[in-house]
């Protein structure tokens, strides 16, 4: 476990380097929304979540659901850095026979809790996990990461309604609010705003943070554990393509792989 923000930042930077290398090697994939979520994932897997990489099926582990499944590179990079599988396996992303498919497959890779891809489903699955914990008398927590473009899916709001109805205070949802989706700005394609007010109206506790500030990320995740009787959503303001100048705030890098020279430039910037 990492103990200070500098160590967390160094780990997040390494995860971003993995993302660039693996997507570049594959020649396809989703770098933009993976880079925006790297700090959130680092905080969860290296500071917050109760887990044991040697026992990915440990019943008392906290659960994580990557609802925006196309951001699989950040999940794979994080799991590898945390010790769930060898780091050198990352460059097999999207290759025939590799367990690192374009979207997470729980049957192929240790540490993947749910197969995701079709947007909007993750929150409902996380609801079921949180209810199961209650019924089984276990105290694990469930975390689900959604994209802000994903909030255009109607099923998200059915899940939000159910989570509040069942008072799932062992559930924390995080919105990677980078304001971009494949077709452009989220607010212009199909605006989900006001996001905070909508979750509040459904009965959620809402926390708004800078999704690249480890102090704010960890503070919000700790605060979420203290909330009783209702679920919590953390709306994390992020930058799509964070850390790579020519990818930042560019919708075009939602699902496009960098060329070899762009890989080298990105790695040089990340240090």
C-alpha positions in Angstrom: 0.0 0.0 0.0 1.3 3.5 -0.8 1.4 6.1 1.9 1.8 9.5 0.4 0.7 11.5 -2.5 4.1 11.4 -4.2 4.1 7.7 -4.3 0.5 7.6 -5.6 1.4 10.2 -8.3 4.4 8.1 -9.4 2.2 5.0 -9.6 -0.4 6.8 -11.6 2.3 8.0 -14.0 3.5 4.5 -14.4 -0.1 3.3 -15.1 -0.4 6.1 -17.8 2.9 4.9 -19.4 1.5 1.3 -19.5 -1.7 2.6 -21.1 0.2 4.4 -23.9 2.5 1.4 -24.5 -0.3 -1.2 -24.6 -2.7 0.8 -26.8 0.2 1.7 -29.1 1.3 -1.9 -29.4 -2.3 -3.0 -30.1 -2.9 -0.4 -32.7 -6.3 0.1 -31.3 -8.0 0.9 -28.0 -9.2 3.8 -25.8 -6.5 5.9 -24.4 -8.4 9.2 -23.6 -10.8 7.9 -21.0 -8.2 5.5 -19.6 -5.8 8.4 -18.9 -8.5 10.5 -17.3 -9.3 7.8 -14.8 -5.7 6.8 -13.8 -5.5 8.8 -10.6 -8.9 7.5 -9.4 -7.9 3.9 -10.1 -4.6 4.4 -8.3 -6.3 5.7 -5.2 -8.7 2.8 -5.2 -6.3 0.0 -5.8 -3.3 1.3 -3.9 -4.8 3.0 -0.9 -8.5 2.4 -0.4 -9.8 -1.0 -1.5 -9.4 -4.1 0.6 -8.0 -6.8 -1.7 -5.4 -9.5 -2.0 -3.9 -10.0 -5.5 -2.9 -13.6 -4.5 -6.5 -14.4 -3.8 -8.6 -12.6 -6.4 -11.7 -14.6 -5.2 -11.2 -13.8 -1.5 -14.8 -13.4 -0.2 -14.1 -10.3 1.9 -12.5 -8.3 -0.9 -14.0 -5.0 -1.9 -15.5 -5.1 -5.4 -14.8 -2.8 -8.4 -16.9 -2.5 -11.5 -15.6 -0.7 -14.6 -18.9 0.3 -16.0 -17.2 2.3 -18.9 -15.7 -1.0 -20.1 -14.0 0.6 -23.1 -11.5 2.1 -20.7 -10.1 -1.4 -20.1 -6.5 -0.3 -20.5 -6.6 1.6 -17.2 -8.1 -1.4 -15.4 -5.5 -3.8 -16.9 -2.6 -1.5 -16.1 -3.8 -1.0 -12.6 -4.3 -4.7 -11.9 -0.9 -5.5 -13.3 0.9 -2.9 -11.2 -1.0 -4.1 -8.2 0.2 -7.7 -8.8 -2.7 -9.5 -10.2 -0.8 -10.7 -13.3 2.6 -10.0 -14.8 3.2 -6.5 -16.2 4.8 -7.8 -19.4 1.4 -9.3 -20.3 0.0 -5.8 -20.9 1.4 -5.6 -24.4 -0.8 -8.5 -25.5 -3.8 -6.2 -25.4 -6.4 -7.1 -28.0 -4.2 -9.9 -29.5 -5.9 -13.1 -30.5 -6.0 -15.4 -27.5 -4.9 -12.8 -25.0 -7.0 -12.5 -21.8 -6.7 -8.7 -22.2 -9.6 -8.2 -24.5 -10.9 -4.9 -25.8 -13.4 -4.9 -22.9 -12.9 -6.6 -19.5 -13.8 -10.3 -19.4 -14.1 -11.7 -15.9 -13.6 -15.3 -17.1 -10.2 -14.5 -18.6 -8.3 -12.3 -16.2 -7.9 -12.4 -12.4 -9.2 -9.3 -10.7 -11.9 -8.5 -13.2 -15.1 -8.7 -11.3 -17.6 -8.1 -14.1 -17.5 -8.3 -17.9 -18.5 -4.9 -19.1 -18.8 -3.1 -22.4 -22.3 -2.1 -23.1 -22.6 1.2 -21.3 -25.1 1.7 -18.5 -25.1 -1.7 -17.0 -22.4 -1.4 -14.4 -24.3 0.5 -11.8 -27.1 -2.1 -11.8 -24.6 -4.9 -11.4 -22.9 -3.0 -8.5 -26.3 -2.7 -6.9 -26.6 -6.4 -6.9 -23.2 -6.9 -5.4 -24.0 -4.4 -2.7 -27.2 -6.1 -1.9 -25.5 -9.5 -1.8 -23.0 -8.2 0.8 -25.9 -7.2 3.0 -27.8 -10.5 2.6 -24.6 -12.5 3.2 -23.7 -10.5 6.3 -20.3 -9.3 4.8 -18.9 -5.8 5.2 -17.1 -5.4 1.8 -17.8 -2.3 -0.2 -18.6 -1.9 -3.9 -17.1 0.7 -6.2 -18.3 1.5 -9.7 -16.7 3.8 -12.2 -18.9 5.4 -14.9 -18.2 7.8 -17.7 -20.1 11.1 -17.9 -21.2 10.2 -21.5 -22.5 7.0 -20.0 -24.9 9.0 -18.0 -26.9 9.4 -21.2 -28.0 5.7 -20.8 -31.4 5.4 -19.2 -30.4 2.3 -17.2 -28.0 4.4 -15.2 -31.0 6.2 -13.7 -33.0 3.0 -13.0 -29.9 1.9 -11.1 -29.7 5.2 -9.3 -33.3 4.9 -8.2 -32.8 1.3 -7.0 -29.6 2.0 -5.1 -31.4 4.8 -3.2 -34.5 2.7 -2.6 -32.5 -0.1 -1.0 -30.3 2.4 0.9 -27.1 0.9 -0.4 -24.6 2.8 1.8 -21.9 0.2 1.0 -21.9 1.4 -2.6 -19.8 4.2 -4.0 -20.3 5.4 -7.6 -17.6 7.5 -9.2 -18.3 9.6 -12.4 -15.2 10.3 -14.5 -16.5 13.7 -15.5 -14.1 14.6 -18.4 -16.8 16.2 -20.5 -15.9 14.4 -23.7 -17.3 11.3 -25.5 -16.5 9.8 -28.9 -18.7 12.3 -30.8 -17.6 15.4 -29.0 -18.6 17.3 -25.8 -21.0 15.4 -23.7 -23.1 18.5 -23.0 -23.6 19.0 -26.8 -24.3 15.4 -27.7 -26.9 14.7 -25.0 -26.4 16.7 -21.9 -26.8 14.9 -18.6 -26.5 18.1 -16.6 -27.1 19.0 -13.8 -25.5 15.7 -12.8 -25.2 16.5 -9.1 -28.8 17.7 -8.7 -30.1 14.6 -10.5 -28.3 12.2 -8.2 -29.5 14.2 -5.2 -33.0 14.1 -6.5 -32.7 10.3 -6.6 -31.7 10.2 -2.9 -27.9 10.0 -3.2 -25.2 11.7 -1.2 -23.2 13.7 -3.8 -19.5 14.7 -3.5 -17.8 16.9 -6.1 -14.0 16.8 -6.4 -11.0 17.3 -8.6 -10.4 13.8 -10.0 -6.6 14.4 -10.3 -6.0 15.6 -6.7 -5.2 12.7 -4.5 -6.1 14.6 -1.4 -9.6 15.2 -2.7 -10.0 11.7 -4.1 -9.0 10.0 -0.9 -11.0 12.5 1.2 -14.1 11.8 -0.8 -13.7 8.0 -0.7 -13.2 8.2 3.1 -16.3 10.4 3.5 -18.3 8.0 1.4 -17.6 5.2 4.0 -19.1 7.4 6.7 -22.4 8.0 4.9 -25.2 5.8 6.3 -28.6 5.0 4.8 -27.9 6.1 1.2 -25.4 5.5 -1.6 -22.8 8.0 -2.5 -21.7 9.3 -5.9 -18.4 11.1 -6.3 -18.4 13.4 -9.3 -14.7 13.7 -10.3 -13.8 16.5 -12.6 -11.1 15.1 -14.9 -9.2 15.8 -18.1 -9.6 13.4 -21.0 -6.1 12.3 -22.1 -4.6 13.6 -18.8 -0.8 13.7 -18.9 -0.2 13.7 -22.6 -0.4 17.2 -24.1 -1.6 16.3 -27.5 -4.3 14.0 -26.2 -5.7 16.3 -23.4 -9.2 17.6 -24.0 -9.4 16.0 -27.5 -12.4 13.8 -28.3 -10.5 12.4 -31.2 -8.4 10.3 -28.7 -11.4 8.6 -27.3 -10.8 5.5 -29.3 -7.6 5.9 -31.4 -4.2 4.4 -30.9 -1.1 6.6 -31.0 1.4 5.9 -33.8 5.0 4.8 -32.8 6.3 8.4 -32.9 3.3 9.6 -30.9 4.0 6.8 -28.3 7.5 8.0 -27.9 6.4 11.6 -27.5 3.8 10.7 -24.9 6.2 8.6 -22.9 8.7 11.4 -22.9 6.1 13.8 -21.6 5.0 11.3 -18.9 8.6 10.9 -17.8 
